[in-house]
Amino acid sequence: MRHESRQARVALVTGATGAIGGAIARRLAATPGFRVVLVARDPHKGGATVEALRRETGNSAIDCECADLSLQADIRALAQRWQGPLHVLVNAAAETPRERQVSAEGVERQFATNVLGYFRLIEALTPALQAAAPARVVNVASYWAGGLDLDDLEFERRPYDNDSAYRQAKQADRMLSVAFAERLAPHGVTVNACHPGDVRSRLAANLGFGGHETPDEGARTPAWLATEAVGGTVTGKYFEQQRETPCRFAADRAAIDTLYAVCLEYR
Ligand SMILES: NC(=O)c1ccc[n+]([C@@H]2O[C@H](COP(=O)([O-])OP(=O)(O)OC[C@H]3O[C@@H](n4cnc5c(N)ncnc54)[C@H](OP(=O)(O)O)[C@@H]3O)[C@@H](O)[C@H]2O)c1
């Protein structure tokens, strides 16, 4: 029985048409017993990624779900379509537009995709994660984080620059990992955050970062949390280079609770 459930582990990976998310999906698809579902906003790109991953890993159990993760409506629809248990959710999708942009639902895009996208996907898929317990969530965050302003999450009062909005979003991802870890622990779901590595990508180029690691190197820590025992036993922690690393944002209980409440209210 234990063996059977191992055979049926299902992972959902966002950002898999990009550098690091793609490499995470490849690592998971190459792990025996995993069925991998990618989330892509562009169905053609998603389909091409599925084909490439099937070819590269020999795993035919790879599929794609379409969703623009800046949109609550798309996330809700994805969760409604979802059938069966979900053992692993990897949030890796993020965007860093150089100019301030808003989603079709009117929310500043970095906050919409990089923060609310993570938040809402975890929230909407909690029943599927619970049904798979023990299950895990891996939030791809960053060491490059800080400057969260709870009174101006959408850069309406501050002048927007994509680096500040990105650092704020990655701080929020780390804080929300703590919040969800506490809430989901009774249901057998762990939630951890990590820095993947410095990888050349479109996201990084928009921020002016070169990146000196390969996407596969960047996928190592998130995939390790998704597949190895540590990711199922430790929860609410932050990791760099496969090591639990102190997170300076984890101690601010009031800010974590406020951020969680604010995200919950964004309807
Ligand atoms: N690169 C680094 O050095 C670095 C360092 C620290 C942390 N990270 C983190 O690693 C993660 C992956 O970044 P990356 O460097 O691999 O970036 P990337 O190559 O630019 O990939 C970003 C991915 O997110 C998807 N995406 C963006 N907005 C979306 C939306 N609204 N809906 C659905 N999907 C959306 C993109 O889809 P499309 O293909 O359709 O654009 C793409 O698949 C991010 O969370 C980032 O913060 C990266």
The ligand as a Tripos MOL2 file, in Angstrom:
@<TRIPOS>MOLECULE
LIG
   48    52     1     0     0
SMALL
NO_CHARGES

@<TRIPOS>ATOM
      1 N1         16.8000   33.5290  -11.6440 N.am      1 LIG1
      2 C1         17.2950   33.7480  -10.4400 C.2       1 LIG1
      3 O1         18.4830   34.0460  -10.2840 O.2       1 LIG1
      4 C2         16.4150   33.6370   -9.2160 C.ar      1 LIG1
      5 C3         16.9900   33.9130   -7.9690 C.ar      1 LIG1
      6 C4         16.1920   33.8000   -6.8290 C.ar      1 LIG1
      7 C5         14.8750   33.3920   -6.9490 C.ar      1 LIG1
      8 N2         14.3440   33.1410   -8.1730 N.ar      1 LIG1
      9 C6         12.9440   32.7220   -8.2390 C.3       1 LIG1
     10 O2         12.8390   31.5730   -9.0570 O.3       1 LIG1
     11 C7         11.5300   31.5300   -9.6560 C.3       1 LIG1
     12 C8         11.6740   31.2670  -11.1420 C.3       1 LIG1
     13 O3         12.3600   32.3320  -11.7370 O.3       1 LIG1
     14 P1         13.1960   32.1750  -13.1170 P.3       1 LIG1
     15 O4         14.4620   32.8990  -12.9040 O.co2     1 LIG1
     16 O5         13.1920   30.7740  -13.5400 O.co2     1 LIG1
     17 O6         12.2780   33.0850  -14.0810 O.3       1 LIG1
     18 P2         11.7850   32.8800  -15.5930 P.3       1 LIG1
     19 O7         12.7060   32.0110  -16.3700 O.co2     1 LIG1
     20 O8         11.5080   34.2530  -16.1030 O.co2     1 LIG1
     21 O9         10.4280   32.0600  -15.4030 O.3       1 LIG1
     22 C9          9.2850   32.6500  -14.8570 C.3       1 LIG1
     23 C10         8.1480   31.6770  -15.0280 C.3       1 LIG1
     24 O10         6.9750   32.2130  -14.4160 O.3       1 LIG1
     25 C11         5.9110   32.1920  -15.3710 C.3       1 LIG1
     26 N3          4.9670   33.2780  -15.1240 N.ar      1 LIG1
     27 C12         5.2370   34.5910  -14.9600 C.ar      1 LIG1
     28 N4          4.1090   35.2780  -14.7780 N.ar      1 LIG1
     29 C13         3.0950   34.3730  -14.8220 C.ar      1 LIG1
     30 C14         1.6810   34.4730  -14.7090 C.ar      1 LIG1
     31 N5          1.0790   35.6500  -14.5100 N.pl3     1 LIG1
     32 N6          0.9570   33.3410  -14.8000 N.ar      1 LIG1
     33 C15         1.5410   32.1460  -15.0200 C.ar      1 LIG1
     34 N7          2.8750   31.9870  -15.1390 N.ar      1 LIG1
     35 C16         3.6370   33.1020  -15.0450 C.ar      1 LIG1
     36 C17         6.5950   32.3540  -16.7200 C.3       1 LIG1
     37 O11         5.7060   31.9960  -17.7510 O.3       1 LIG1
     38 P3          5.9810   32.4460  -19.2900 P.3       1 LIG1
     39 O12         6.9350   31.4380  -19.8380 O.co2     1 LIG1
     40 O13         4.6300   32.3780  -19.9060 O.co2     1 LIG1
     41 O14         6.5540   33.8440  -19.2450 O.co2     1 LIG1
     42 C18         7.7720   31.4330  -16.5110 C.3       1 LIG1
     43 O15         7.3490   30.0970  -16.6550 O.3       1 LIG1
     44 C19        10.8580   32.8580   -9.3080 C.3       1 LIG1
     45 O16         9.9790   32.6490   -8.2280 O.3       1 LIG1
     46 C20        12.0110   33.7320   -8.8670 C.3       1 LIG1
     47 O17        11.6080   34.7180   -7.9470 O.3       1 LIG1
     48 C21        15.0760   33.2610   -9.3110 C.ar      1 LIG1
@<TRIPOS>BOND
     1     1     2 1
     2     2     3 2
     3     2     4 1
     4     4     5 ar
     5     4    48 ar
     6     5     6 ar
     7     6     7 ar
     8     7     8 ar
     9     8     9 1
    10     8    48 ar
    11     9    10 1
    12     9    46 1
    13    10    11 1
    14    11    12 1
    15    11    44 1
    16    12    13 1
    17    13    14 1
    18    14    15 2
    19    14    16 1
    20    14    17 1
    21    17    18 1
    22    18    19 2
    23    18    20 1
    24    18    21 1
    25    21    22 1
    26    22    23 1
    27    23    24 1
    28    23    42 1
    29    24    25 1
    30    25    26 1
    31    25    36 1
    32    26    27 ar
    33    26    35 ar
    34    27    28 ar
    35    28    29 ar
    36    29    30 ar
    37    29    35 ar
    38    30    31 1
    39    30    32 ar
    40    32    33 ar
    41    33    34 ar
    42    34    35 ar
    43    36    37 1
    44    36    42 1
    45    37    38 1
    46    38    39 2
    47    38    40 1
    48    38    41 1
    49    42    43 1
    50    44    45 1
    51    44    46 1
    52    46    47 1
@<TRIPOS>SUBSTRUCTURE
     1 LIG1         1 GROUP 0 **** ****
